[in-house]
Amino acid sequence: NFDKQTNDTEKIDTDKIVMKDKIVDTMARALVTNDQKDFIIGTIGSSVAAGHDNCNFDSYERQMERTFGPVWEAAGMKLVCQNAGE
C-alpha cells in the first residue's frame, strides 16, 4: 500500500509540473503576441466563486484581477477574469 501511495504522489507532482509548464507557456505566448490586448482567465465555479455569498469585490475573479492585473498592465495587456459557473 505504501508503494501505491508513493506512486500516486509522484503522479500528482508530475501533473503539477506539467500544468505549471502549460500555464507558463500560455502566458508567455500571450505576452509576445502583438495583436492580443486581453488575457482572459476563465473559471467554472459555484455561487461562492462568483461572489454570491459575499460582495462581488471579494469573488475569486475580482481578487485575481486586483492581484495580477497590474502585472499584465505593465506588459501592455488587460487581465480579464470570467466565471462560467452559476
Residue frames as a rotation matrix with the C-alpha (Angstrom) as fourth column:
ASN 1
0.571 0.821 0.000 0.00
0.821 -0.571 0.000 0.00
0.000 0.000 -1.000 0.00
PHE 2
0.341 -0.520 -0.783 2.91
0.214 -0.769 0.603 2.37
-0.915 -0.373 -0.151 0.69
ASP 3
-0.690 -0.635 0.346 4.28
0.439 0.012 0.898 1.85
-0.575 0.772 0.271 -2.84
LYS 4
-0.108 0.745 0.658 0.90
0.963 -0.085 0.254 2.69
0.245 0.661 -0.709 -4.37
GLN 5
0.761 0.376 -0.529 0.65
0.549 -0.808 0.214 5.86
-0.347 -0.453 -0.821 -2.26
THR 6
-0.108 -0.893 -0.437 4.19
0.180 -0.450 0.875 6.85
-0.978 0.016 0.209 -3.29
ASN 7
-0.707 -0.120 0.697 3.36
0.685 0.132 0.717 6.30
-0.178 0.984 -0.011 -6.98
ASP 8
0.356 0.905 0.232 0.16
0.919 -0.384 0.090 8.35
0.171 0.181 -0.968 -6.63
THR 9
0.609 -0.199 -0.768 2.10
0.308 -0.833 0.460 11.18
-0.731 -0.517 -0.446 -5.01
GLU 10
-0.517 -0.856 0.024 4.72
0.294 -0.151 0.944 11.10
-0.804 0.495 0.330 -7.77
LYS 11
-0.393 0.461 0.796 1.98
0.909 0.063 0.412 11.25
0.140 0.885 -0.444 -10.42
ILE 12
0.704 0.657 -0.269 0.37
0.699 -0.707 0.102 14.24
-0.124 -0.260 -0.958 -8.70
ASP 13
0.211 -0.719 -0.662 3.75
0.147 -0.646 0.749 16.01
-0.966 -0.255 -0.031 -8.55
THR 14
-0.731 -0.460 0.504 4.35
0.515 0.112 0.850 15.27
-0.448 0.881 0.155 -12.25
ASP 15
0.061 0.852 0.520 0.87
0.977 -0.157 0.142 16.52
0.203 0.500 -0.842 -13.15
LYS 16
0.699 0.158 -0.697 1.53
0.447 -0.858 0.254 19.76
-0.558 -0.489 -0.670 -11.25
ILE 17
-0.309 -0.900 -0.306 4.77
0.137 -0.361 0.923 20.33
-0.941 0.243 0.235 -13.15
VAL 18
-0.645 0.132 0.752 3.09
0.761 0.201 0.617 19.68
-0.070 0.971 -0.230 -16.49
MET 19
0.450 0.888 0.090 0.22
0.887 -0.456 0.065 22.05
0.099 0.050 -0.994 -15.65
LYS 20
0.455 -0.369 -0.811 2.62
0.259 -0.816 0.517 24.76
-0.852 -0.445 -0.275 -14.43
ASP 21
-0.644 -0.752 0.140 4.63
0.308 -0.087 0.947 24.48
-0.701 0.653 0.288 -17.65
LYS 22
-0.315 0.624 0.715 1.45
0.933 0.064 0.355 24.74
0.175 0.779 -0.602 -19.73
ILE 23
0.708 0.583 -0.398 0.30
0.667 -0.738 0.105 27.86
-0.233 -0.340 -0.911 -17.85
VAL 24
0.070 -0.776 -0.627 3.74
0.126 -0.617 0.777 29.49
-0.990 -0.133 0.054 -18.18
ASP 25
-0.745 -0.342 0.573 3.81
0.556 0.156 0.816 28.69
-0.369 0.927 0.074 -21.92
THR 26
0.118 0.893 0.434 0.30
0.974 -0.188 0.122 30.10
0.191 0.409 -0.892 -22.45
MET 27
0.731 0.138 -0.668 1.14
0.416 -0.866 0.276 33.29
-0.541 -0.480 -0.691 -20.59
ALA 28
-0.275 -0.923 -0.269 4.46
0.179 -0.324 0.929 33.75
-0.945 0.207 0.254 -22.41
ARG 29
-0.605 0.106 0.789 2.82
0.794 0.153 0.588 33.31
-0.059 0.983 -0.176 -25.83
ALA 30
0.516 0.856 0.036 0.17
0.855 -0.517 0.024 35.87
0.039 0.018 -0.999 -24.91
LEU 31
0.502 -0.375 -0.780 2.82
0.258 -0.795 0.548 38.39
-0.826 -0.476 -0.302 -23.94
VAL 32
-0.564 -0.819 -0.104 4.74
0.098 -0.192 0.976 38.14
-0.820 0.541 0.189 -27.21
THR 33
-0.302 0.561 0.771 1.66
0.953 0.190 0.235 38.29
-0.015 0.806 -0.592 -29.45
ASN 34
-0.970 -0.228 -0.087 1.34
0.227 -0.974 0.017 41.92
-0.089 -0.003 0.996 -30.53
ASP 35
-0.615 0.776 0.138 -2.31
-0.272 -0.374 0.887 41.75
0.740 0.508 0.441 -31.54
GLN 36
0.039 0.614 -0.788 -3.55
0.697 0.549 0.462 40.30
0.716 -0.567 -0.406 -28.26
LYS 37
-0.364 -0.114 0.924 -4.70
-0.301 -0.925 -0.232 43.00
0.881 -0.363 0.303 -25.83
ASP 38
0.346 0.552 0.759 -6.60
-0.922 0.049 0.385 40.92
0.175 -0.833 0.526 -23.24
PHE 39
-0.781 -0.433 -0.450 -5.50
-0.290 0.890 -0.353 37.86
0.553 -0.146 -0.820 -21.28
ILE 40
0.146 0.957 0.248 -8.65
-0.848 -0.008 0.530 36.01
0.510 -0.288 0.811 -20.25
ILE 41
-0.958 -0.287 0.006 -8.80
-0.238 0.780 -0.578 33.56
0.162 -0.555 -0.816 -17.36
GLY 42
-0.036 0.986 -0.163 -11.98
-0.640 0.103 0.762 31.52
0.768 0.132 0.627 -17.25
THR 43
-0.916 -0.166 0.364 -13.24
-0.394 0.530 -0.751 29.79
-0.068 -0.832 -0.551 -14.14
ILE 44
-0.115 0.906 -0.408 -16.10
-0.189 0.383 0.904 27.43
0.975 0.181 0.127 -13.55
GLY 45
-0.950 -0.281 -0.134 -17.27
0.096 0.147 -0.985 27.77
0.296 -0.949 -0.113 -10.01
SER 46
-0.221 0.884 -0.413 -20.21
0.958 0.276 0.079 27.73
0.184 -0.378 -0.907 -7.72
SER 47
0.685 0.555 0.472 -22.03
0.425 -0.831 0.360 30.74
0.592 -0.046 -0.805 -6.39
VAL 48
0.731 -0.497 -0.467 -19.22
0.390 -0.256 0.884 31.12
-0.559 -0.829 0.006 -3.87
ALA 49
-0.302 -0.877 0.373 -16.67
0.835 -0.055 0.548 31.53
-0.460 0.477 0.749 -6.67
ALA 50
-0.154 0.339 0.928 -18.95
0.768 -0.550 0.328 34.06
0.622 0.763 -0.175 -8.35
GLY 51
-0.946 -0.287 0.151 -19.23
0.126 -0.754 -0.644 36.09
0.299 -0.590 0.750 -5.15
HIS 52
-0.122 0.987 0.106 -22.91
-0.002 -0.107 0.994 35.41
0.993 0.121 0.015 -4.48
ASP 53
0.453 0.271 -0.850 -22.30
0.775 0.351 0.525 34.71
0.441 -0.896 -0.051 -0.79
ASN 54
-0.053 -0.466 -0.883 -20.38
0.687 -0.659 0.306 37.95
-0.724 -0.591 0.355 -0.38
CYS 55
0.571 0.245 -0.783 -19.87
-0.287 -0.835 -0.470 41.10
-0.769 0.493 -0.407 -2.37
ASN 56
0.965 -0.170 0.200 -18.60
0.250 0.361 -0.899 40.75
0.080 0.917 0.391 -5.93
PHE 57
0.581 -0.782 0.227 -15.46
-0.732 -0.624 -0.274 42.63
0.356 -0.007 -0.935 -4.86
ASP 58
-0.020 -0.584 0.811 -14.38
-0.864 0.419 0.280 39.54
-0.503 -0.695 -0.513 -2.87
SER 59
0.923 0.352 0.158 -15.06
-0.225 0.824 -0.519 36.93
-0.313 0.444 0.840 -5.57
TYR 60
0.306 -0.848 0.432 -12.11
0.523 0.529 0.668 34.86
-0.795 0.021 0.606 -6.83
GLU 61
0.297 -0.154 0.942 -12.19
0.940 -0.124 -0.316 36.56
0.166 0.980 0.108 -10.21
ARG 62
0.863 0.047 0.503 -12.07
0.031 -0.999 0.042 40.11
0.504 -0.020 -0.863 -8.82
GLN 63
0.765 -0.633 0.116 -9.27
-0.174 -0.030 0.984 39.13
-0.620 -0.773 -0.133 -6.42
MET 64
0.190 -0.699 0.690 -7.24
0.818 0.501 0.283 37.70
-0.544 0.510 0.666 -9.31
GLU 65
0.500 0.047 0.865 -7.81
0.691 -0.623 -0.366 40.87
0.521 0.781 -0.344 -11.34
ARG 66
0.949 -0.134 0.285 -6.69
-0.264 -0.832 0.487 43.08
0.171 -0.537 -0.826 -8.46
THR 67
0.605 -0.743 0.288 -3.67
-0.028 0.341 0.940 40.91
-0.796 -0.576 0.185 -7.66
PHE 68
-0.124 -0.692 0.711 -2.38
0.681 0.462 0.568 40.07
-0.722 0.554 0.414 -11.14
GLY 69
0.751 0.542 0.378 -3.92
0.643 -0.466 -0.608 42.87
-0.154 0.700 -0.698 -13.19
PRO 70
0.778 -0.482 -0.403 -1.08
-0.397 -0.874 0.279 45.35
-0.487 -0.057 -0.872 -12.56
VAL 71
-0.191 -0.864 0.466 1.45
-0.019 0.478 0.878 42.79
-0.981 0.159 -0.107 -13.82
TRP 72
-0.024 0.269 0.963 -0.45
0.921 0.380 -0.084 42.36
-0.389 0.885 -0.257 -17.09
GLU 73
0.928 0.365 -0.078 -0.96
0.321 -0.888 -0.329 46.12
-0.189 0.280 -0.941 -17.39
ALA 74
0.341 -0.888 -0.308 2.81
-0.380 -0.430 0.819 46.62
-0.860 -0.162 -0.484 -17.08
ALA 75
-0.558 -0.504 0.660 3.13
0.335 0.590 0.734 44.30
-0.759 0.631 -0.160 -20.09
GLY 76
-0.833 0.239 -0.499 0.58
-0.513 -0.671 0.536 46.36
-0.207 0.702 0.681 -22.03
MET 77
-0.633 0.645 -0.428 -2.31
0.124 0.630 0.767 43.93
0.764 0.432 -0.478 -21.63
LYS 78
-0.228 0.658 0.718 -5.51
-0.935 -0.354 0.028 43.76
0.272 -0.665 0.696 -19.63
LEU 79
-0.992 -0.029 -0.124 -6.32
0.014 0.942 -0.335 40.79
0.127 -0.334 -0.934 -17.39
VAL 80
-0.188 0.981 0.052 -9.96
-0.904 -0.194 0.381 39.70
0.383 0.025 0.923 -17.64
CYS 81
-0.992 -0.064 0.105 -11.32
-0.106 0.881 -0.461 37.01
-0.063 -0.469 -0.881 -15.31
GLN 82
-0.254 0.945 -0.208 -14.66
-0.857 -0.120 0.501 35.44
0.448 0.305 0.840 -16.11
ASN 83
-0.770 0.103 0.629 -16.78
-0.347 0.761 -0.549 32.88
-0.535 -0.641 -0.550 -14.26
ALA 84
-0.616 0.547 -0.567 -18.92
-0.528 0.249 0.812 30.48
0.585 0.800 0.135 -16.26
GLY 85
-0.818 0.304 -0.489 -20.44
0.524 0.745 -0.413 28.93
0.239 -0.594 -0.768 -13.13
GLU 86
-0.016 0.904 0.427 -23.70
0.221 -0.414 0.883 29.81
0.975 0.109 -0.193 -11.51
